[in-house]
Amino acid sequence: MQEIVCGVDEAGRGPIAGPVTAAAVILTKDFPLHILNDSKQMTPGKREKAACIIKQLAMDWSTGWAWPEEIEKLNIHFATLLAMSRAINDLRVKPHRILIDGLFVPVVNIRCLAIKKGDTSVHEIMAASIIAKTARDEWMTMYSRIKPEYEFHIHKGYPTKRHRMLVKEFGMTPIHRKSFKITFPG
């Protein structure tokens, strides 16, 4: 029997607004690996195309979320681990081993290994990186319809100069991470 390996990565640790999103992905033996890369190294269009292929061809995939209230209560580190455990627990296929991008692993009942910069070297983690990033970006774009003046569809909650100017002008929304230090442009 072939060992089932799951890759896990997150998106959204650095923004000052929105959830942190994790994804867990199990690839098939014949998955087209050439479409994969670290999501940060891909254009939005290539990420979207790759995400569609991953969702169609992967053995299994899932996402897990930690919301701004949880980030405030737990801190971003523990909220990220919570999102990862939620993604892992939502898988229909139980993996034998989990490879996680970074230095820390969530508490789950499956053997986990943290791999520094795994999103640049491990295909399963690359796939998870793509799913997490596209899912979070889609959520931020949808939220932008509720609060269009914040332009979340453009900066996705990252502390760009424009985003910080908009927060200075309009104040914080319910999805802003109030414990994150926001410096305002001069």
JOZI-V643257 format. One record per helix or strand of 2 or more residues. SS is the DSSP state (helix for helix, strand for strand). FROM is the first residue (numbers start at 1). LEN is the number of residues. If there is no record, write none. Layout:
BEGIN
SS/FROM/LEN  SS/FROM/LEN
END
This chain:
BEGIN
strand/5/7  strand/20/7  helix/33/3  helix/39/3  helix/44/14  strand/60/7  helix/68/7  helix/76/14  strand/97/5  strand/111/5  helix/118/3  helix/123/24  helix/148/3  helix/152/4  helix/161/10
END
